[in-house]
Amino acid sequence: MRRILANGTLVTPDGLRRGDVALEGEKIVALAARVEPEPGDEVEDVSGCWVFPGFIDAHTHLQCWTGMDWTADSFETGTRAAACGGTTCVVDYATADRGVTMDDALAEWQSRAASGAGCTANYGFHMAISEWGPDSPAQMRRMREAGVSSFKTYLAYDHLRLNDAETLECLECCRDLGAVLCVHCENGDVVNELQRRVLAEGITGPEGHPLSRPAEAEADAVSRLLYLAQIAGARVNVVHLSTELGLLAVRAARARGQQGIYVETCPQYLTLDDTRYLEAGDDGFAGAKYVMSPPLRKPSDVRALRGAVLAGEVDSIATDHCSFNLRGQKDRGRGDFTKIPNGGPGIEHRPAVMATTFEGELGPEELCRLLSEGPARTFGLWPERGRLAVGAAADVCVWDPSARWTISAATQHQAVDYTPWEGFEAHGRAHLVYVGGELVVRDGEPTGATPGRYVAR
């Protein structure tokens, strides 16, 4: 039996076209102006809709222990929420903590993903490296053989970060393996010192968080990373870029001819600013909802990053979804903002927030590049994913641009008690979402199907 999506606007690598798409098994089997139904075929009229390859969120933290708490979303709830928004594949950060091999970390994350009632969307893994030793290159080779084509290191967080020499060696290994290194870019020493100073001044609430992580700390780390990558001749992905200063560092590297620089930013850095830390409510603690790293920035940073998106300087928009409940998790940091679990939810609402906030500025082809094609190309999912084409995976999002709805924690599928976009009037919604050819979502609600599986890259 084929599933035929008829009369839609198809968002293909060659441009927009009107026509039909046929899915059979786990593959796209036809794209044509007209696909003639055969007996037993199932036909959905998608007139007025954009037909995208399934969206890809290449920066998530599901079912993750952060050293303070477990994230609120498991792989079961997180991939279900992702699919409700139109995302058919996530690339999550498995982490080899100090004293843990990458092999054991990958096995642990595979076990977590396999637990529960199953995954609605597909999933892959980056491997985060928190210590470097003589066996690290061999471990990275084994990860590459297991379908992990990207790694992550940190330039902040004492329990996670590598020093510059170790980062250089890791970059050289990535170069030799044809892998890409994702890097959290903040100067950890500066952050540690500023946290101490801000607390010493008696600033203990959420408003202390951005004060301790200034834009300069990000820009310094971005610049340092890019010089190290240039020495190594390696490809790097600057994750969750949040500042104009960091963007200027990227531009400087590209201007000097450096290749292999990918830039990721997130919806929160394109729509929200640091005034949110002063948000009223919850006895002055509502601002804790926005304690994430890097923090929300100045309105001027938001404007600069939006301009970069429109100029094509950003390769992908991901979420850094790392959800914690305000009550029972984030509120444990009352009296000390450094003890508020860092992270926010976004896995469900990324496509709607981006389509709405850039309405009239980004069309379906640009949205496809940022939400699907870009991450697929960067992280080794292309050409199987990230494109509508015969032979590609039957992961498809049928998007209704005429839908109007309001984002709210009361109706979301993320397993967390708030959303940063409460009350946001969204223009457009995932009408039909297919994963491996199975219908998993209709009009933002899950069907109950859980065909999600591990995707080697």
Solvent accessible surface area in square Angstrom, and as a share of the most:
residue,aa,sasa,rsa
1,M,123,0.55
2,R,35,0.13
3,R,60,0.22
4,I,1,0.01
5,L,0,0.00
6,A,4,0.03
7,N,68,0.35
8,G,0,0.00
9,T,28,0.17
10,L,0,0.00
11,V,2,0.01
12,T,14,0.08
13,P,67,0.42
14,D,143,0.74
15,G,15,0.14
16,L,82,0.41
17,R,103,0.38
18,R,162,0.59
19,G,4,0.04
20,D,2,0.01
21,V,0,0.00
22,A,0,0.00
23,L,3,0.01
24,E,79,0.36
25,G,56,0.54
26,E,90,0.41
27,K,85,0.36
28,I,2,0.01
29,V,56,0.32
30,A,23,0.18
31,L,29,0.14
32,A,33,0.25
33,A,85,0.66
34,R,140,0.51
35,V,10,0.06
36,E,115,0.51
37,P,53,0.33
38,E,103,0.46
39,P,141,0.89
40,G,60,0.58
41,D,27,0.14
42,E,66,0.30
43,V,70,0.40
44,E,30,0.14
45,D,93,0.48
46,V,1,0.00
47,S,64,0.41
48,G,59,0.57
49,C,9,0.05
50,W,61,0.21
51,V,0,0.00
52,F,1,0.01
53,P,3,0.02
54,G,3,0.03
55,F,3,0.01
56,I,2,0.01
57,D,0,0.00
58,A,2,0.02
59,H,0,0.00
60,T,0,0.00
61,H,23,0.10
62,L,0,0.00
63,Q,37,0.16
64,C,13,0.08
65,W,124,0.44
66,T,48,0.28
67,G,55,0.53
68,M,86,0.39
69,D,16,0.08
70,W,112,0.39
71,T,10,0.06
72,A,25,0.19
73,D,1,0.01
74,S,33,0.21
75,F,0,0.00
76,E,43,0.19
77,T,27,0.16
78,G,0,0.00
79,T,0,0.00
80,R,72,0.26
81,A,0,0.00
82,A,0,0.00
83,A,0,0.00
84,C,5,0.03
85,G,9,0.09
86,G,0,0.00
87,T,0,0.00
88,T,2,0.01
89,C,0,0.00
90,V,0,0.00
91,V,0,0.00
92,D,0,0.00
93,Y,1,0.00
94,A,0,0.00
95,T,19,0.11
96,A,5,0.04
97,D,68,0.35
98,R,119,0.43
99,G,73,0.70
100,V,64,0.37
101,T,56,0.32
102,M,6,0.03
103,D,48,0.25
104,D,86,0.45
105,A,2,0.02
106,L,17,0.08
107,A,62,0.48
108,E,76,0.34
109,W,12,0.04
110,Q,53,0.23
111,S,69,0.44
112,R,31,0.11
113,A,2,0.02
114,A,79,0.61
115,S,51,0.33
116,G,65,0.63
117,A,74,0.57
118,G,21,0.20
119,C,5,0.03
120,T,5,0.03
121,A,0,0.00
122,N,3,0.02
123,Y,18,0.07
124,G,1,0.01
125,F,1,0.00
126,H,0,0.00
127,M,0,0.00
128,A,1,0.00
129,I,3,0.01
130,S,0,0.00
131,E,78,0.35
132,W,37,0.13
133,G,26,0.25
134,P,147,0.93
135,D,71,0.37
136,S,6,0.04
137,P,37,0.23
138,A,25,0.19
139,Q,22,0.10
140,M,0,0.00
141,R,123,0.45
142,R,100,0.36
143,M,4,0.02
144,R,74,0.27
145,E,146,0.66
146,A,41,0.32
147,G,6,0.06
148,V,0,0.00
149,S,8,0.05
150,S,0,0.00
151,F,0,0.00
152,K,3,0.01
153,T,0,0.00
154,Y,17,0.06
155,L,5,0.03
156,A,1,0.01
157,Y,58,0.22
158,D,82,0.43
159,H,102,0.46
160,L,21,0.10
161,R,55,0.20
162,L,6,0.03
163,N,87,0.45
164,D,54,0.28
165,A,65,0.51
166,E,46,0.21
167,T,0,0.00
168,L,43,0.21
169,E,83,0.37
170,C,0,0.00
171,L,0,0.00
172,E,54,0.24
173,C,20,0.12
174,C,0,0.00
175,R,108,0.39
176,D,103,0.53
177,L,37,0.19
178,G,41,0.40
179,A,1,0.01
180,V,1,0.00
181,L,0,0.00
182,C,0,0.00
183,V,0,0.00
184,H,4,0.02
185,C,4,0.02
186,E,0,0.00
187,N,29,0.15
188,G,2,0.02
189,D,92,0.48
190,V,57,0.33
191,V,4,0.03
192,N,59,0.30
193,E,60,0.27
194,L,40,0.20
195,Q,36,0.16
196,R,142,0.52
197,R,126,0.46
198,V,11,0.07
199,L,54,0.27
200,A,81,0.63
201,E,124,0.56
202,G,56,0.54
203,I,47,0.24
204,T,51,0.30
205,G,17,0.16
206,P,2,0.01
207,E,63,0.28
208,G,0,0.00
209,H,3,0.01
210,P,26,0.16
211,L,98,0.49
212,S,0,0.00
213,R,8,0.03
214,P,37,0.23
215,A,23,0.18
216,E,108,0.49
217,A,2,0.02
218,E,4,0.02
219,A,17,0.13
220,D,63,0.33
221,A,0,0.00
222,V,0,0.00
223,S,37,0.24
224,R,69,0.25
225,L,0,0.00
226,L,1,0.00
227,Y,116,0.44
228,L,19,0.10
229,A,1,0.01
230,Q,79,0.35
231,I,121,0.61
232,A,2,0.02
233,G,56,0.53
234,A,6,0.04
235,R,78,0.29
236,V,0,0.00
237,N,1,0.01
238,V,1,0.00
239,V,2,0.01
240,H,4,0.02
241,L,0,0.00
242,S,0,0.00
243,T,0,0.00
244,E,66,0.30
245,L,72,0.36
246,G,0,0.00
247,L,0,0.00
248,L,84,0.42
249,A,17,0.13
250,V,0,0.00
251,R,91,0.33
252,A,54,0.42
253,A,0,0.00
254,R,76,0.28
255,A,91,0.70
256,R,89,0.33
257,G,45,0.43
258,Q,16,0.07
259,Q,147,0.65
260,G,23,0.22
261,I,13,0.07
262,Y,51,0.19
263,V,0,0.00
264,E,0,0.00
265,T,0,0.00
266,C,0,0.00
267,P,1,0.01
268,Q,13,0.06
269,Y,5,0.02
270,L,0,0.00
271,T,37,0.22
272,L,6,0.03
273,D,32,0.17
274,D,25,0.13
275,T,88,0.51
276,R,79,0.29
277,Y,6,0.02
278,L,133,0.66
279,E,52,0.23
280,A,88,0.68
281,G,38,0.37
282,D,48,0.25
283,D,137,0.71
284,G,54,0.52
285,F,9,0.04
286,A,3,0.02
287,G,0,0.00
288,A,0,0.00
289,K,32,0.14
290,Y,5,0.02
291,V,0,0.00
292,M,8,0.04
293,S,9,0.06
294,P,0,0.00
295,P,0,0.00
296,L,1,0.01
297,R,16,0.06
298,K,116,0.49
299,P,57,0.36
300,S,49,0.32
301,D,11,0.06
302,V,19,0.11
303,R,158,0.58
304,A,20,0.15
305,L,1,0.00
306,R,50,0.18
307,G,35,0.34
308,A,0,0.00
309,V,2,0.01
310,L,78,0.39
311,A,72,0.56
312,G,43,0.41
313,E,35,0.16
314,V,0,0.00
315,D,35,0.18
316,S,5,0.03
317,I,2,0.01
318,A,1,0.01
319,T,3,0.02
320,D,19,0.10
321,H,0,0.00
322,C,11,0.07
323,S,0,0.00
324,F,0,0.00
325,N,40,0.21
326,L,6,0.03
327,R,146,0.53
328,G,39,0.37
329,Q,20,0.09
330,K,0,0.00
331,D,39,0.20
332,R,149,0.54
333,G,0,0.00
334,R,118,0.43
335,G,53,0.51
336,D,27,0.14
337,F,1,0.00
338,T,37,0.21
339,K,116,0.49
340,I,0,0.00
341,P,3,0.02
342,N,42,0.21
343,G,6,0.06
344,G,8,0.07
345,P,5,0.03
346,G,4,0.04
347,I,0,0.00
348,E,14,0.06
349,H,3,0.01
350,R,0,0.00
351,P,1,0.01
352,A,4,0.03
353,V,0,0.00
354,M,1,0.00
355,A,14,0.11
356,T,21,0.12
357,T,33,0.19
358,F,1,0.00
359,E,93,0.42
360,G,83,0.80
361,E,93,0.42
362,L,16,0.08
363,G,26,0.25
364,P,18,0.11
365,E,78,0.35
366,E,73,0.33
367,L,8,0.04
368,C,9,0.05
369,R,73,0.26
370,L,1,0.00
371,L,2,0.01
372,S,0,0.00
373,E,39,0.17
374,G,9,0.08
375,P,1,0.01
376,A,0,0.00
377,R,131,0.48
378,T,9,0.05
379,F,2,0.01
380,G,40,0.38
381,L,6,0.03
382,W,61,0.21
383,P,72,0.45
384,E,67,0.30
385,R,13,0.05
386,G,4,0.04
387,R,62,0.23
388,L,2,0.01
389,A,18,0.14
390,V,91,0.52
391,G,40,0.38
392,A,0,0.00
393,A,7,0.05
394,A,0,0.00
395,D,8,0.04
396,V,0,0.00
397,C,0,0.00
398,V,0,0.00
399,W,6,0.02
400,D,37,0.19
401,P,38,0.24
402,S,82,0.53
403,A,25,0.20
404,R,138,0.50
405,W,45,0.16
406,T,58,0.34
407,I,0,0.00
408,S,22,0.14
409,A,30,0.23
410,A,96,0.74
411,T,94,0.54
412,Q,22,0.10
413,H,39,0.17
414,Q,7,0.03
415,A,44,0.34
416,V,12,0.07
417,D,54,0.28
418,Y,12,0.04
419,T,3,0.02
420,P,4,0.03
421,W,10,0.04
422,E,104,0.46
423,G,41,0.40
424,F,47,0.20
425,E,108,0.48
426,A,0,0.00
427,H,57,0.26
428,G,0,0.00
429,R,63,0.23
430,A,1,0.01
431,H,39,0.17
432,L,0,0.00
433,V,0,0.00
434,Y,0,0.00
435,V,1,0.00
436,G,21,0.20
437,G,3,0.03
438,E,77,0.34
439,L,34,0.17
440,V,0,0.00
441,V,0,0.00
442,R,98,0.36
443,D,74,0.39
444,G,2,0.02
445,E,91,0.41
446,P,43,0.27
447,T,68,0.40
448,G,61,0.58
449,A,27,0.21
450,T,61,0.36
451,P,33,0.21
452,G,15,0.15
453,R,102,0.37
454,Y,50,0.19
455,V,5,0.03
456,A,65,0.51
457,R,27,0.10
